Amino acid sequence: MNEKMTIAVIYGSARQGRFCDTVVNWVLTELWAESGIRITLIDPLELKGPADDAAINVGILEQRIADADAFIVVTPEYNHGYPAALKELIDSCYAPWHAKSVGFISYGGVSGGLRAVEQLRQVFAELHTVTIRDTVSFSNVWSQFDAAGNPFKAVEAKASLLVMLRRLKWWARALKTARRENAYSGVAA
Ligand SMILES: Cc1cc2nc3c(=O)[nH]c(=O)nc-3n(C[C@H](O)[C@H](O)[C@H](O)COP(=O)(O)O)c2cc1C
């Protein structure tokens, strides 16, 4: 099957002035060069609009999750966990996540956001997803990118990204085939 896989890149932070934009922009630069994929974005800031207390636009969110075959979650670490905005986004829909693959790119202080990733694995298990073992992680992220948004250790960062991406795509393709052959919703009905 040579069909393109749709990968949704999810912003984990909704903070004003977030570093997430720098990390996502780097990911997108690398992904544009990759064959066989189509990229969409899921951004809690865009889905909520400018008002601080606005609710997330669940209709648009559900459609983007439903249209995707796999996800790359770009998450910082907040107090040894992941951001509340990301949890709100994850919890805003259910079935469209099912039987899809999820990869992680994390960043933060000394832990590189890996504690947030390990918590997210538990959450995504509940949503019937397959999480990819391999991650991309930036510790002390504020010292990892130059002023133009390029990682100082570009070769290592790209190598880690490609390992995660190749495995994410493998699962995305396998699960898409499986979903078509046998609707996941009916498996244990
Ligand atoms: C509320 C808050 C809590 C944080 N807690 C941690 C932490 O527990 N571990 C860590 O490594 N970094 C922590 N950091 C640092 C962030 O991971 C880092 O500032 C990151 O750039 C935040 O992502 P953002 O700018 O995209 O929101 C914290 C930052 C904030 C704002």
The ligand as an SDF file (V2000), in Angstrom:
LIG
                    3D

 31 33  0  0  0  0  0  0  0  0999 V2000
    4.6380   25.5510   35.2110 C   0  0  0  0  0  0  0  0  0  0  0  0
    5.9620   25.0010   34.7490 C   0  0  0  0  0  0  0  0  0  0  0  0
    6.4760   23.8820   35.3550 C   0  0  0  0  0  0  0  0  0  0  0  0
    7.6650   23.3110   34.9020 C   0  0  0  0  0  0  0  0  0  0  0  0
    8.1210   22.1580   35.4600 N   0  0  0  0  0  0  0  0  0  0  0  0
    9.1880   21.5220   34.9240 C   0  0  0  0  0  0  0  0  0  0  0  0
    9.5800   20.2400   35.4050 C   0  0  0  0  0  0  0  0  0  0  0  0
    8.9990   19.6680   36.2980 O   0  0  0  0  0  0  0  0  0  0  0  0
   10.6390   19.6310   34.8220 N   0  0  0  0  0  0  0  0  0  0  0  0
   11.3300   20.2250   33.7990 C   0  0  0  0  0  0  0  0  0  0  0  0
   12.2730   19.6230   33.2930 O   0  0  0  0  0  0  0  0  0  0  0  0
   10.9880   21.4520   33.3280 N   0  0  0  0  0  0  0  0  0  0  0  0
    9.9210   22.1030   33.8590 C   0  0  0  0  0  0  0  0  0  0  0  0
    9.5340   23.3220   33.3900 N   0  0  0  0  0  0  0  0  0  0  0  0
   10.3150   23.9010   32.2900 C   0  0  0  0  0  0  0  0  0  0  0  0
    9.5870   23.7020   30.9850 C   0  0  0  0  0  0  0  0  0  0  0  0
    9.5950   22.3610   30.5740 O   0  0  0  0  0  0  0  0  0  0  0  0
   10.2020   24.5770   29.8960 C   0  0  0  0  0  0  0  0  0  0  0  0
   10.1450   25.9250   30.3640 O   0  0  0  0  0  0  0  0  0  0  0  0
    9.4670   24.4600   28.5940 C   0  0  0  0  0  0  0  0  0  0  0  0
   10.0780   25.3370   27.6910 O   0  0  0  0  0  0  0  0  0  0  0  0
    8.0020   24.8190   28.7150 C   0  0  0  0  0  0  0  0  0  0  0  0
    7.3630   24.6130   27.4830 O   0  0  0  0  0  0  0  0  0  0  0  0
    6.5510   25.7730   26.7620 P   0  0  0  0  0  0  0  0  0  0  0  0
    7.4330   26.9990   26.7780 O   0  0  0  0  0  0  0  0  0  0  0  0
    6.3430   25.2830   25.3530 O   0  0  0  0  0  0  0  0  0  0  0  0
    5.2680   25.9590   27.5090 O   0  0  0  0  0  0  0  0  0  0  0  0
    8.3690   23.9220   33.8260 C   0  0  0  0  0  0  0  0  0  0  0  0
    7.8470   25.0830   33.2540 C   0  0  0  0  0  0  0  0  0  0  0  0
    6.6470   25.6000   33.6940 C   0  0  0  0  0  0  0  0  0  0  0  0
    6.0820   26.8280   33.0120 C   0  0  0  0  0  0  0  0  0  0  0  0
  1  2  1  0
  2  3  1  0
  2 30  2  0
  3  4  2  0
  4  5  1  0
  4 28  1  0
  5  6  2  0
  6  7  1  0
  6 13  1  0
  7  8  2  0
  7  9  1  0
  9 10  1  0
 10 11  2  0
 10 12  1  0
 12 13  2  0
 13 14  1  0
 14 15  1  0
 14 28  1  0
 15 16  1  0
 16 17  1  0
 16 18  1  0
 18 19  1  0
 18 20  1  0
 20 21  1  0
 20 22  1  0
 22 23  1  0
 23 24  1  0
 24 25  2  0
 24 26  1  0
 24 27  1  0
 28 29  2  0
 29 30  1  0
 30 31  1  0
M  END
$$$$
